[in-house]
Amino acid sequence: MAITPVPTLTDIPSFPALADRAAGTYNSKAYEFGAHMADKFNGEIAAVAANVRNNALEAQQSAQAVGASAASAATNATNAARDAATAASAPGTNATSATSMAIGLGTKTFTLAQTGKLFGKGNTVTIAAPTGDNWMSGPITAFNSDTGEITVNVTNISGSGTFATWTVSLSGAAGLTGVVNELRAANMASAATVNLTAATGNLVHITGTTPINTLILTPGAERSVIFDGALTLTNSPGLLLPGGSNIITAAGDRALIRGDSNGAILTHYQRASGLAIRSGAVDLVGSAVISSAVANIDFLSLFTADYDKYVIEIGGLRPSADGTLVLYLAVGGAVDSNAANYAGGAAYFPVTGAQAQSSTDSAGAAFTLSISNVQSLMRKLIVSDGVFNGTGAVQIASAISFYRGTNVISGFRLAYLAGANATQGVVRVYGFKNTL
């Protein structure tokens, strides 16, 4: 198995224009469009989903291989410590001192009882008292072999007290033992440029919603970042993102950032929702699982400038009482309830048409809706196909409509009329990139 490119989607035929009626081609074009959505689009979307799953499994296996390499590195470190202990017993790197000194951190100067020793500046030594677990260790900052005077910057200690009998021996640099707890940094506000090098710890929460274009991080350094809000990470020379695509964060999303001479690199990104980040011409951009009664299924601010068309897949959606399922469009994060902006004359698009969905519909409604031209100030095309159990029998509903408002659409709401709530079901939203 290997990570493979996302399958491409067959171009969707153009939906017929009103002018095609006069030319006599309106019905044939409408049939071609509908046939494509039913025969090709659903299968191709499934292939995209399978590809994303396989790539995720491959990434998991790569992570396991990294874990095995880490275990091997730990074994090598143990062997190195053993070799360092052997070297420490060599006669040229062992000595004694009668200098009276209190155990403590910082600069300590001793006079060795022996001269001509082979210690060197930068070597790490352990200075141990004869009784108890009392010792100091650190790197040598100055040494005179002729006089035996040795200065050590003590960085690690054990025990306490003042002693006048010491053994001085070469040792390895202090290694890591036990749990390593990294610091949580103070929160950092989002801005066009965020300096992660200045973070006060390795784990950083970034607050705010200002788009980020550049992250500053010393080459080789790494930071774990948690985003506390929705903002755009813009791919740039100062922020290298997977696939060169921008990422829109959500509260709770997590990322690993590694500093490099070519710019900060986002090496890993995990959405709080569990959804994958953008992977191709079509991306899963949102989803909701309904398991308890809700009045509205809201994605009011989901749409972005990265996509101009969205497909909404509804599966197993059930109402608490008989009710018509409708779609509202949102502008600026709020539902547009102006009936004049909807072609049908009501302040919504009726997904189930004139029929109400029965509360006893055990299978639930299954629909595919598409909304095109959402970023334009022109009309927005709405196409809906699906099946549900009406109040008397199974109903098939297919409809084509449009939104005539001259607004950029920011998202949508699904809801039932007549006071019914949605009680169960799944909603998935796919975005189609503007530039393929």
Protein Blocks (a to p, Z undefined) as FASTA:
>chain_A
ZZddddddddddddddfklmmnopmmmmmmmmmmmmmmmmmmmmmmmmmmmmmmmmmmmm
mmmmmmmmmmmmmmmmmmmmmmmmmmmmpmklgccdfbdcdddedjdddddfbehiabde
hiacddddfedjbddddddfbdcfknopacdddfbdededddfbdcdddddddddehjdd
ddddddddddfbdcfklpcbfbdcdedjbdcfbdcddehiacddddfbdcdddddfklcc
ehhiacdddehiacdddddfkbpcdfbdcdfklpacdfbjbdcfbdcddfbdcfbdcdfk
lpcfkbcbdcdddehiacfbdcdddddddeehiacfbfklpmnlpacdcfklmadcdfkl
mnopadddddehklpcbdcddddddddddfkbccddddddddfbfcddfbdcdddehhia
cfbdcdddddddfbZZ
